């Protein structure tokens, strides 16, 4: 099941990065239903909302990311509880220090623009 969780989550992240968000959402949802104890399905899904290129261009959605991490933590047999708690801590740290995100955003947007120029 670990291989399935990894593969399908990578696929969902790729769909997200290709601006196919509805398809990505549906696939992440399926991953968390089929393998509900696979922490990284929730982590990568939540990351899309505050750590992806989309989040730097369109604005982060901390609430959605947090709800996904908390959904993971509600699973009694979650396989990597520490990983989810760490992401939640990082998210809260960023929310408390928006100036850090502002610095990262400048660099990230330059990187995104350079990559688009190569396409």
Secondary structure, 3 states (H helix, E strand, C coil): CHHHHHHHHHHHHHHHHCCCHHHHHHHHHHHHHHCCCCHHHHHHHHHHCCCCHHHHHHCCCHHHHHHHHHHHHCCCCCCCHHHHHHHHHHHHHHHHCHHHHHHHHHHHHHHHHHHHHHC
